[in-house]
Amino acid sequence: MRSPIFRKLLLGAVLLIFVALGSADFLLTRYAGERERAVARRELGLVCRILAPGLPAREPRQFQSWAEAADGRTGYRVTLIDGNGVVLADSRHDPETMENHARRPEVAAALAGRTGSDIRRSATLNAEFCYFAMPVDLAGRRGVLRVAEPLDRVGASIAEMRRLMLRSSAFAIGIALLVAYLISRSLTRRIHAIEAYAQQLVKANYSGKPPAEPEGDDELGSLTRSLRLMADQFRKMIGRLEVESARRETILSSMVEGVLAVDRDLRVIFCNDAFARAVRARTPVPENISLLQLARDPELRRMLAEVIATGQPACQRMNLLSARARSYEVMAVPLREPGGGGALATLHDVTELERLERVRRDFVANISHELRTPLAAIRGYTETLLDGALEDRVHSRRFLGIIAAQTNRLADLASDLLALAEVEGERQPRPAERLDVAAVVAHALDTVAAEASARQVRAWAPAAEPAYIAGQTDRLEQALLNLLLNAIRYNRPGGEVRVEVSQAQGTVRIAVHDTGIGIPEHEIPRIFERFYRVDKARSRETGGTGLGLAIVKHNVERMGGQIEAESRLGKGSVFTLVFPAA
């Protein structure tokens, strides 16, 4: 299949050939017709001059026979007309039936004393004739001798010439088409070679090889040489752009911060993977997508629109709805683009920072609250003793007991805080041991046996198959002790605490069941927070600090495990520690 440029070149050549030959045929045919008519006029004029001397001098009755005899000798139509335009004789028609000819152009010219000629269709004979008339003397009166010849011979001559020209034109067209075909094919091949060479310039595997076709000295050759001279510079420029693009992609892709660039119409020019992940968008992000389609956040859109409108940078902390309400510190600056202004935004995730700030504030508030109550009790009872109650042996002993209990509470609080700080502050993981879970559970039950007996709660563990995990004995025992003490203290007299050990699918599960007061379902997600208590009044009665479950969670996670909690209010709770089996 030929290319469009080949078809255009060949079609243009064909049209040019046909227009040229058609014009030549038209002009030559017209010229031949005019020439034949001029020859016919000259012949008719010559015939008139030959016939004029032989006109009858005295007898008008002889005009008709003379005209017919002249027609027989020459083969031309002969007509005699008087000075008034009346036809006196006609070799091919009855003069009595013919109309007045005074207004015929050739007759009018002859009546005016000069020769005249005309070419027209004869209404009498219904044929096209060439007429020639000259003034003559008709029996002593002024008259006109007119000779006419039908143009059939002229038309036949023109037709013959046209046939000859058509045969010549057909031969010339064949030769011209062959030449046009060869020239078009040659030009097309050279143009395709230049096109292929130009297309290579934008490819990554561009080799810089010039077209295989010879360059030549014409415009196409000049264009090829220009492209060849430009190729090396173009290749160097592409190399530099690729290096810069690779550097930019590497830098932006490795950034933790999200980067977004938009044009003046808030259509995305570029965004890195961090931003796409933040707004939960699929990658790669389509080009020129609307910001509203990518991140449905009116605050971000308003901020970028304001930066584009004012041309001033802006900084704002906001919660992106499309980013699961995470908090970001957004820095936006104007972006200068060739097609107009835009904006570049950098998003720094400060969600964790805000959470840590909130935890710190809550921790300070909680620890202040926890310290205030025992310190106020110790201070109040101490001042009471110093004011004279020390001499009262009955009340002073009770006051000292309260002071001792509050002091123990402060000591427990300090101990739990130190334990929690030790777990959180550990940077290097401690060496793991292969722990016998049943042995650690038995030792923890022995430790809390006295507390369970005092509260009339049965704490026990059913027999189980040996199970081993990797970790630290003190951490696992501390976690179990906190869970057991909570299960005992928040239980009812006659209640039960049961520790079950099981293993399946490569995990070891330690479940602590109790029949205590239970935990409301909506409170379960928060029970592992520091200083969080479900029943604050009862927690203080039992001596809890609100840090036990937080310590359990940190210890378990440090050992590569996780903790699960289930509870029904008034029915009891189940805390399950899940570890990979050793």
Secondary structure, 3 states (H helix, E strand, C coil): CCCHHHHHHHHHHHHHHHHHHHHHHHHHHHHHHHHHHHHHHHHHHHHHHHHHHHCCCCCHHHHHHHHHHHHHHHCCEEEEEECCCCEEEECCCCHHHCCCCCCCHHHHHHHCCCCEEEEEEECCCCEEEEEEEEEEEECCEEEEEEEEEECHHHHHHHHHHHHHHHHHHHHHHHHHHHHHHHHHHHHHHHHHHHHHHHHHCCCCCCCCCCCCCCCCCCHHHHHHHHHHHHHHHHHHHHHHHHHHHHHHHHHHHHCCCEEEEEECCCEEEEECHHHHHHCCCCCCCCCCCEHHHHCCCHHHHHHHHHHHHHCCCEEEEEEEHHHCCEEEEEEEEEEEECCEEEEEEEEEECHHHHHHHHHHHHHHHHHHHHHHHHHHHHHHHHHHHHCCHHHCHHHHHHHHHHHHHHHHHHHHHHHHHHHHHHHHHCCCCCCCEEEEHHHHHHHHHHHCHHHHHHCCCEEECCCCCCCEEEECHHHHHHHHHHHHHHHHHCCCCCCEEEEEEEEECCEEEEEEEECCCCCCHHHHHHCCCCCCCCCHHHHHHHCCCCCHHHHHHHHHHHCCCEEEEEEECCCEEEEEEEEEEC
